[in-house]
Amino acid sequence: MADPAKLMRFVLLLVALIAAERFPAAHAQAVLKGDFWKQQALTDIIPAWEQHVFNEETGGFHAYLKRDWTPYRHNRQYPGMLSRQLFSFSAAYLLSGDQHYLALADSTSRYMVRHGWDTRYGGWYAEIGPQGRVTKAGKNLFMQTY
């Protein structure tokens, strides 16, 4: 297994090299600072995601959004995708201390467990339909790891 510290240094070096190619030197240096990523998350990414991810019609979530933030036509949901939303709202709370994000993480968690968890055998279902009904009860390693 790779040394996590070496892997992290490699990733940071890669980010710096990419930034140096695409941005002026001052901006490339900013990319290496934590505040840059915190600002990106809290002002650009999380608010836009929050505004578009919830499916008001079904009470669930959109699993796929286009570049213009409109949802694709299907309403399938996947526990693995929901877990990413849970992580994002949790991270936003940890970065900001804003209780609103903690409440979103909590409601996402409750939705996941209520609709995506197999209470009889354990594990996350493969797919949930628009109203939170199980549409694919099978389980796969991919969903379980998220």
PADRENMI-647569 format. One record per residue (C-alpha): x, y, z; residue number from 0. Coordinates in Angstrom, 1 decimal. Example, Ala and Ser with C-alpha at 12.3 -4.5 7.8 and 13.67 -1.06 7.14 Angstrom:
((12.3, -4.5, 7.8), 0)
((13.7, -1.1, 7.1), 1)
This chain:
((0.0, 0.0, 0.0), 0)
((1.3, 3.5, -0.9), 1)
((2.4, 5.8, 1.9), 2)
((-0.5, 8.3, 2.4), 3)
((1.8, 11.2, 3.1), 4)
((3.8, 10.6, -0.1), 5)
((0.5, 10.3, -2.0), 6)
((-0.8, 13.6, -0.6), 7)
((2.5, 15.3, -1.5), 8)
((2.2, 13.9, -5.0), 9)
((-1.4, 15.2, -5.4), 10)
((-0.4, 18.6, -4.1), 11)
((2.5, 18.8, -6.5), 12)
((0.2, 17.7, -9.4), 13)
((-2.4, 20.4, -8.4), 14)
((0.4, 23.0, -8.3), 15)
((1.7, 22.0, -11.8), 16)
((-1.7, 22.1, -13.3), 17)
((-2.4, 25.4, -11.7), 18)
((0.9, 26.8, -12.9), 19)
((0.1, 25.9, -16.5), 20)
((-3.4, 27.4, -16.4), 21)
((-3.2, 30.4, -14.1), 22)
((-0.9, 33.3, -13.4), 23)
((1.8, 32.6, -10.8), 24)
((-0.1, 34.4, -8.0), 25)
((-3.2, 32.4, -8.6), 26)
((-1.3, 29.2, -8.8), 27)
((0.1, 29.9, -5.3), 28)
((-3.4, 30.6, -4.0), 29)
((-4.5, 27.1, -5.2), 30)
((-2.1, 25.6, -2.7), 31)
((-3.7, 27.3, 0.3), 32)
((-6.6, 25.8, 2.2), 33)
((-8.6, 29.1, 2.1), 34)
((-8.8, 28.9, -1.7), 35)
((-10.6, 25.5, -1.5), 36)
((-12.7, 26.5, 1.5), 37)
((-13.9, 29.6, -0.4), 38)
((-14.6, 27.5, -3.5), 39)
((-16.7, 25.0, -1.6), 40)
((-18.7, 27.5, 0.5), 41)
((-19.4, 30.2, -2.1), 42)
((-19.3, 28.4, -5.5), 43)
((-20.1, 24.7, -5.1), 44)
((-22.2, 23.9, -2.1), 45)
((-24.8, 26.7, -2.5), 46)
((-25.3, 25.9, -6.1), 47)
((-25.5, 22.2, -5.3), 48)
((-28.0, 22.8, -2.5), 49)
((-30.2, 24.9, -4.8), 50)
((-30.5, 22.2, -7.4), 51)
((-30.0, 18.8, -5.9), 52)
((-33.4, 18.4, -4.1), 53)
((-36.2, 17.0, -6.1), 54)
((-39.2, 19.1, -4.9), 55)
((-41.7, 16.8, -6.8), 56)
((-40.7, 13.6, -5.1), 57)
((-39.1, 14.7, -1.8), 58)
((-35.9, 12.9, -2.9), 59)
((-32.7, 13.9, -4.7), 60)
((-31.6, 14.3, -8.2), 61)
((-28.8, 11.9, -8.9), 62)
((-27.6, 13.5, -12.1), 63)
((-27.5, 17.1, -13.0), 64)
((-26.4, 18.6, -16.3), 65)
((-23.8, 21.4, -16.6), 66)
((-26.5, 24.0, -16.4), 67)
((-27.8, 22.4, -13.2), 68)
((-31.0, 20.9, -14.8), 69)
((-31.7, 17.3, -13.9), 70)
((-31.6, 14.5, -16.4), 71)
((-35.1, 13.1, -17.1), 72)
((-34.9, 10.0, -14.9), 73)
((-35.6, 10.1, -11.2), 74)
((-33.5, 7.2, -10.0), 75)
((-31.4, 7.6, -6.9), 76)
((-28.5, 5.7, -5.6), 77)
((-27.3, 5.4, -2.0), 78)
((-23.7, 6.0, -3.2), 79)
((-24.7, 9.3, -4.7), 80)
((-26.7, 10.2, -1.7), 81)
((-23.6, 9.5, 0.5), 82)
((-21.7, 12.0, -1.6), 83)
((-24.3, 14.6, -0.8), 84)
((-24.2, 13.7, 2.8), 85)
((-20.4, 14.1, 2.8), 86)
((-20.7, 17.5, 1.0), 87)
((-23.1, 19.0, 3.5), 88)
((-21.2, 17.6, 6.4), 89)
((-18.0, 19.1, 5.0), 90)
((-19.7, 22.4, 4.5), 91)
((-20.8, 22.4, 8.1), 92)
((-17.2, 21.5, 9.3), 93)
((-15.8, 24.3, 7.1), 94)
((-18.3, 27.0, 8.1), 95)
((-19.9, 26.0, 11.4), 96)
((-23.2, 26.9, 9.7), 97)
((-26.0, 24.9, 11.4), 98)
((-28.0, 25.0, 8.2), 99)
((-25.5, 22.6, 6.6), 100)
((-25.6, 20.3, 9.6), 101)
((-29.4, 20.1, 9.3), 102)
((-29.1, 19.3, 5.6), 103)
((-26.6, 16.5, 6.4), 104)
((-28.9, 15.2, 9.0), 105)
((-32.0, 15.1, 6.7), 106)
((-29.9, 13.5, 3.9), 107)
((-28.7, 10.8, 6.3), 108)
((-32.3, 10.1, 7.5), 109)
((-33.5, 9.9, 3.9), 110)
((-30.7, 7.5, 3.0), 111)
((-31.4, 5.2, 6.0), 112)
((-35.2, 5.3, 5.6), 113)
((-35.2, 4.5, 1.8), 114)
((-31.8, 3.0, 0.9), 115)
((-30.9, 0.6, 3.8), 116)
((-32.1, -3.0, 3.8), 117)
((-33.4, -3.4, 7.3), 118)
((-33.9, -7.1, 6.9), 119)
((-30.5, -8.2, 5.5), 120)
((-28.4, -5.1, 5.9), 121)
((-26.6, -3.2, 3.2), 122)
((-27.5, -0.4, 0.8), 123)
((-29.9, -1.1, -2.1), 124)
((-28.6, -0.6, -5.6), 125)
((-31.3, 1.9, -6.7), 126)
((-34.2, 3.9, -5.2), 127)
((-37.1, 5.2, -7.3), 128)
((-38.5, 8.7, -7.3), 129)
((-40.6, 8.4, -4.2), 130)
((-38.0, 6.6, -2.3), 131)
((-39.2, 3.1, -3.2), 132)
((-36.6, 0.4, -3.9), 133)
((-36.3, -0.2, -7.6), 134)
((-33.3, -2.5, -7.5), 135)
((-33.0, -4.5, -4.3), 136)
((-29.8, -6.2, -5.3), 137)
((-26.6, -5.0, -3.7), 138)
((-23.1, -4.5, -5.1), 139)
((-19.7, -3.7, -3.7), 140)
((-19.7, -0.2, -5.3), 141)
((-22.7, 1.0, -3.3), 142)
((-21.5, -0.6, -0.1), 143)
((-18.1, 1.2, -0.2), 144)
((-19.7, 4.6, -0.4), 145)
